[in-house]
Amino acid sequence: MIDSSTNEQQQAHFIDVIVLIKEALRQNCWIYEPHTAMWYTPEEFGAKYQDSNFEQGWIEQFKIMNPVD
């Protein structure tokens, strides 16, 4: 059984992912993870991270950037 705090965390995580994806799409950019030097299209990022569970603030490590610059 999932308690309400876990459900709220999952919802907040999903919202973080969607906000980052929408902003990357708006800027016509990709999402970069400096720690691993990995690039993701917004679609790839959503597919990889939308159902993952991370600690609060995890999304801040990602950067919206143009991979050509």
Z-matrix of the N, CA and C atoms (Angstrom, degrees):
N
C 1 1.449
C 2 1.529 1 109.33
N 3 1.320 2 116.92 1 136.35
C 4 1.460 3 122.36 2 -179.62
C 5 1.519 4 108.43 3 -94.50
N 6 1.346 5 115.72 4 127.46
C 7 1.460 6 117.62 5 178.12
C 8 1.526 7 109.49 6 -80.77
N 9 1.327 8 115.89 7 167.87
C 10 1.463 9 120.28 8 -174.24
C 11 1.521 10 112.37 9 -65.81
N 12 1.330 11 118.73 10 -33.53
C 13 1.465 12 119.67 11 179.81
C 14 1.524 13 111.02 12 -68.49
N 15 1.320 14 117.90 13 -36.75
C 16 1.464 15 121.29 14 176.67
C 17 1.520 16 110.04 15 -65.86
N 18 1.312 17 116.54 16 -42.57
C 19 1.457 18 121.20 17 178.36
C 20 1.525 19 110.75 18 -62.77
N 21 1.317 20 117.52 19 -42.01
C 22 1.462 21 121.72 20 178.50
C 23 1.523 22 110.79 21 -64.11
N 24 1.331 23 117.53 22 -40.10
C 25 1.464 24 121.39 23 178.04
C 26 1.521 25 110.70 24 -63.98
N 27 1.317 26 117.23 25 -41.76
C 28 1.462 27 121.19 26 179.00
C 29 1.525 28 110.76 27 -64.75
N 30 1.320 29 117.00 28 -40.01
C 31 1.458 30 120.57 29 178.41
C 32 1.522 31 110.59 30 -65.90
N 33 1.332 32 117.14 31 -42.99
C 34 1.459 33 121.00 32 178.64
C 35 1.521 34 110.40 33 -63.12
N 36 1.323 35 117.05 34 -41.09
C 37 1.459 36 121.74 35 178.47
C 38 1.528 37 110.15 36 -61.55
N 39 1.324 38 116.90 37 -46.61
C 40 1.460 39 121.48 38 179.72
C 41 1.526 40 110.42 39 -60.31
N 42 1.321 41 117.12 40 -42.04
C 43 1.468 42 121.43 41 178.56
C 44 1.522 43 110.31 42 -63.16
N 45 1.340 44 118.17 43 -42.91
C 46 1.470 45 121.50 44 177.08
C 47 1.523 46 110.98 45 -56.58
N 48 1.323 47 116.45 46 -45.45
C 49 1.467 48 121.63 47 -179.25
C 50 1.527 49 110.00 48 -62.90
N 51 1.320 50 117.07 49 -46.98
C 52 1.468 51 121.27 50 -178.58
C 53 1.522 52 111.19 51 -63.17
N 54 1.321 53 117.68 52 -42.72
C 55 1.466 54 121.18 53 179.73
C 56 1.530 55 110.21 54 -61.76
N 57 1.321 56 117.65 55 -44.76
C 58 1.463 57 121.14 56 179.70
C 59 1.532 58 110.68 57 -63.97
N 60 1.317 59 116.91 58 -43.35
C 61 1.465 60 120.97 59 178.71
C 62 1.528 61 110.83 60 -61.82
N 63 1.323 62 117.41 61 -47.03
C 64 1.467 63 120.77 62 -178.75
C 65 1.521 64 111.36 63 -62.29
N 66 1.323 65 116.72 64 -39.61
C 67 1.463 66 119.69 65 179.32
C 68 1.529 67 110.90 66 -67.81
N 69 1.316 68 117.52 67 -40.49
C 70 1.470 69 120.68 68 177.06
C 71 1.531 70 110.31 69 -62.59
N 72 1.311 71 116.97 70 -42.49
C 73 1.465 72 120.35 71 177.68
C 74 1.525 73 111.03 72 -64.05
N 75 1.326 74 116.78 73 -42.46
C 76 1.472 75 121.04 74 179.69
C 77 1.521 76 111.06 75 -60.09
N 78 1.341 77 116.32 76 -39.51
C 79 1.464 78 121.32 77 -178.89
C 80 1.529 79 112.74 78 -86.68
N 81 1.336 80 116.57 79 -0.86
C 82 1.468 81 121.71 80 -176.47
C 83 1.530 82 110.56 81 55.24
N 84 1.332 83 115.42 82 46.43
C 85 1.459 84 122.41 83 -177.07
C 86 1.524 85 110.84 84 -125.55
N 87 1.305 86 114.66 85 177.25
C 88 1.460 87 122.70 86 175.46
C 89 1.520 88 108.41 87 -109.66
N 90 1.316 89 116.41 88 176.65
C 91 1.462 90 122.19 89 179.70
C 92 1.524 91 107.77 90 -113.07
N 93 1.325 92 115.01 91 127.64
C 94 1.465 93 121.88 92 -175.55
C 95 1.522 94 109.96 93 -112.42
N 96 1.325 95 115.72 94 136.35
C 97 1.465 96 121.95 95 176.07
C 98 1.530 97 107.62 96 -110.16
N 99 1.343 98 118.24 97 100.16
C 100 1.467 99 120.89 98 -175.56
C 101 1.527 100 114.46 99 -58.40
N 102 1.314 101 117.46 100 -36.02
C 103 1.468 102 121.18 101 -176.74
C 104 1.531 103 111.92 102 -59.80
N 105 1.323 104 116.72 103 -38.19
C 106 1.468 105 121.05 104 -178.37
C 107 1.524 106 112.88 105 -108.00
N 108 1.330 107 116.62 106 -4.47
C 109 1.469 108 122.83 107 -176.06
C 110 1.531 109 111.53 108 58.15
N 111 1.330 110 116.35 109 34.89
C 112 1.469 111 121.93 110 -179.78
C 113 1.529 112 110.14 111 -100.76
N 114 1.331 113 115.04 112 140.35
C 115 1.454 114 123.05 113 174.27
C 116 1.521 115 109.24 114 -106.83
N 117 1.323 116 116.64 115 142.19
C 118 1.461 117 122.27 116 176.99
C 119 1.524 118 109.35 117 -133.27
N 120 1.320 119 116.27 118 135.87
C 121 1.460 120 117.74 119 166.08
C 122 1.528 121 105.48 120 -67.84
N 123 1.315 122 118.04 121 160.18
C 124 1.469 123 118.32 122 177.11
C 125 1.531 124 112.60 123 -55.51
N 126 1.322 125 116.56 124 -37.36
C 127 1.464 126 120.31 125 -179.88
C 128 1.531 127 111.41 126 -67.46
N 129 1.328 128 116.55 127 -42.51
C 130 1.469 129 120.60 128 178.23
C 131 1.525 130 110.88 129 -63.26
N 132 1.329 131 115.58 130 -41.82
C 133 1.461 132 120.54 131 179.50
C 134 1.525 133 110.43 132 -60.72
N 135 1.327 134 116.39 133 -45.77
C 136 1.461 135 120.32 134 178.75
C 137 1.515 136 112.15 135 -61.37
N 138 1.313 137 116.43 136 -43.65
C 139 1.461 138 120.37 137 -179.79
C 140 1.524 139 111.53 138 -63.64
N 141 1.324 140 116.64 139 -36.56
C 142 1.465 141 119.99 140 -177.10
C 143 1.527 142 112.71 141 -79.52
N 144 1.330 143 117.54 142 -39.64
C 145 1.462 144 120.28 143 -168.15
C 146 1.524 145 116.41 144 -111.25
N 147 1.319 146 120.26 145 -8.16
C 148 1.468 147 119.10 146 -173.69
C 149 1.525 148 113.57 147 -63.58
N 150 1.317 149 118.39 148 -29.31
C 151 1.465 150 120.58 149 -178.60
C 152 1.521 151 113.42 150 -106.12
N 153 1.323 152 117.01 151 7.00
C 154 1.465 153 120.81 152 -178.74
C 155 1.520 154 110.39 153 -83.37
N 156 1.314 155 115.61 154 157.05
C 157 1.460 156 121.60 155 176.97
C 158 1.516 157 109.33 156 -116.50
N 159 1.310 158 116.79 157 122.90
C 160 1.454 159 121.97 158 179.74
C 161 1.518 160 109.27 159 -132.30
N 162 1.314 161 115.77 160 167.31
C 163 1.460 162 120.64 161 178.51
C 164 1.528 163 110.10 162 -71.46
N 165 1.309 164 114.74 163 160.36
C 166 1.455 165 121.02 164 178.42
C 167 1.528 166 109.46 165 -56.82
N 168 1.308 167 116.74 166 137.78
C 169 1.456 168 122.17 167 178.69
C 170 1.520 169 114.62 168 87.13
N 171 1.331 170 117.77 169 -1.77
C 172 1.466 171 121.05 170 -176.89
C 173 1.521 172 112.44 171 -59.60
N 174 1.316 173 117.16 172 -32.26
C 175 1.464 174 121.89 173 -173.95
C 176 1.527 175 111.80 174 -68.16
N 177 1.318 176 116.78 175 -21.56
C 178 1.463 177 120.99 176 -175.94
C 179 1.523 178 113.39 177 -67.42
N 180 1.328 179 117.56 178 -15.80
C 181 1.460 180 119.83 179 179.11
C 182 1.531 181 112.16 180 -73.85
N 183 1.316 182 118.22 181 -19.18
C 184 1.458 183 122.17 182 -176.88
C 185 1.523 184 110.85 183 -87.82
N 186 1.329 185 115.37 184 147.17
C 187 1.463 186 122.03 185 -179.73
C 188 1.520 187 109.38 186 -122.99
N 189 1.309 188 115.97 187 139.65
C 190 1.460 189 121.18 188 173.27
C 191 1.523 190 106.45 189 -90.85
N 192 1.342 191 115.19 190 118.66
C 193 1.462 192 119.57 191 -174.89
C 194 1.526 193 110.40 192 -145.66
N 195 1.318 194 114.95 193 161.35
C 196 1.456 195 120.99 194 172.63
C 197 1.525 196 107.56 195 -89.37
N 198 1.327 197 119.07 196 120.58
C 199 1.464 198 120.43 197 -176.51
C 200 1.524 199 113.79 198 -67.32
N 201 1.323 200 117.46 199 -12.97
C 202 1.461 201 121.08 200 -179.61
C 203 1.525 202 111.67 201 -85.80
N 204 1.315 203 117.00 202 -26.59
C 205 1.482 204 120.67 203 -178.09
C 206 1.502 205 112.74 204 -70.10
